[in-house]
Amino acid sequence: MLPQEKQRTKATQLLNLLALHALGEKELSTTQIAAIKIFIGKFLPDMKAVEMSGPEGQPLLQSVEVVFRGTDGH
């Protein structure tokens, strides 16, 4: 197993521990929870809200092109 795969496996195991703790099935100390959070933070992106805007803070303009085709592909 590659080092990166080992780290992903460990992160998965730690996520499972946190899930068990959240469900009241596993007791973890505050220190253990903090350490798990730091370790997992290195592999999973933090799901923070991201605001996107256009030039000079203006709204982004989006366009969608819809093409209808017949059953013969034309």
Rosetta constraint file for C-alpha pairs under 8 A:
AtomPair CA 1 CA 5 HARMONIC 6.24 0.50
AtomPair CA 1 CA 6 HARMONIC 6.56 0.50
AtomPair CA 2 CA 6 HARMONIC 6.34 0.50
AtomPair CA 3 CA 7 HARMONIC 6.29 0.50
AtomPair CA 4 CA 8 HARMONIC 6.29 0.50
AtomPair CA 5 CA 9 HARMONIC 6.12 0.50
AtomPair CA 6 CA 10 HARMONIC 6.13 0.50
AtomPair CA 7 CA 11 HARMONIC 6.09 0.50
AtomPair CA 8 CA 12 HARMONIC 6.17 0.50
AtomPair CA 8 CA 43 HARMONIC 7.39 0.50
AtomPair CA 9 CA 13 HARMONIC 6.28 0.50
AtomPair CA 10 CA 14 HARMONIC 6.17 0.50
AtomPair CA 11 CA 15 HARMONIC 6.13 0.50
AtomPair CA 11 CA 39 HARMONIC 7.22 0.50
AtomPair CA 11 CA 40 HARMONIC 5.68 0.50
AtomPair CA 11 CA 43 HARMONIC 7.50 0.50
AtomPair CA 12 CA 16 HARMONIC 6.23 0.50
AtomPair CA 13 CA 17 HARMONIC 6.34 0.50
AtomPair CA 14 CA 18 HARMONIC 6.30 0.50
AtomPair CA 14 CA 36 HARMONIC 6.35 0.50
AtomPair CA 14 CA 40 HARMONIC 7.68 0.50
AtomPair CA 15 CA 19 HARMONIC 6.20 0.50
AtomPair CA 15 CA 36 HARMONIC 7.99 0.50
AtomPair CA 15 CA 40 HARMONIC 7.76 0.50
AtomPair CA 16 CA 20 HARMONIC 6.23 0.50
AtomPair CA 17 CA 21 HARMONIC 6.20 0.50
AtomPair CA 17 CA 26 HARMONIC 7.19 0.50
AtomPair CA 18 CA 22 HARMONIC 6.08 0.50
AtomPair CA 18 CA 33 HARMONIC 7.45 0.50
AtomPair CA 19 CA 23 HARMONIC 6.22 0.50
AtomPair CA 20 CA 24 HARMONIC 6.26 0.50
AtomPair CA 20 CA 25 HARMONIC 5.08 0.50
AtomPair CA 20 CA 26 HARMONIC 5.26 0.50
AtomPair CA 21 CA 25 HARMONIC 5.66 0.50
AtomPair CA 21 CA 26 HARMONIC 4.52 0.50
AtomPair CA 21 CA 27 HARMONIC 5.75 0.50
AtomPair CA 21 CA 28 HARMONIC 6.57 0.50
AtomPair CA 22 CA 26 HARMONIC 7.98 0.50
AtomPair CA 28 CA 32 HARMONIC 6.03 0.50
AtomPair CA 28 CA 33 HARMONIC 6.50 0.50
AtomPair CA 29 CA 33 HARMONIC 6.31 0.50
AtomPair CA 30 CA 34 HARMONIC 6.19 0.50
AtomPair CA 31 CA 35 HARMONIC 6.15 0.50
AtomPair CA 32 CA 36 HARMONIC 6.13 0.50
AtomPair CA 33 CA 37 HARMONIC 6.14 0.50
AtomPair CA 34 CA 38 HARMONIC 6.30 0.50
AtomPair CA 35 CA 39 HARMONIC 6.23 0.50
AtomPair CA 36 CA 40 HARMONIC 6.02 0.50
AtomPair CA 37 CA 41 HARMONIC 5.92 0.50
AtomPair CA 38 CA 42 HARMONIC 6.78 0.50
AtomPair CA 39 CA 43 HARMONIC 7.42 0.50
AtomPair CA 40 CA 44 HARMONIC 6.03 0.50
AtomPair CA 41 CA 45 HARMONIC 6.56 0.50
AtomPair CA 41 CA 46 HARMONIC 6.90 0.50
AtomPair CA 52 CA 60 HARMONIC 7.40 0.50
AtomPair CA 53 CA 57 HARMONIC 5.29 0.50
AtomPair CA 53 CA 58 HARMONIC 5.82 0.50
AtomPair CA 53 CA 59 HARMONIC 5.20 0.50
AtomPair CA 53 CA 60 HARMONIC 5.32 0.50
AtomPair CA 54 CA 58 HARMONIC 4.83 0.50
AtomPair CA 54 CA 59 HARMONIC 5.23 0.50
AtomPair CA 54 CA 60 HARMONIC 4.59 0.50
AtomPair CA 54 CA 61 HARMONIC 7.58 0.50
AtomPair CA 69 CA 73 HARMONIC 5.58 0.50
AtomPair CA 69 CA 74 HARMONIC 5.23 0.50
AtomPair CA 70 CA 74 HARMONIC 5.44 0.50
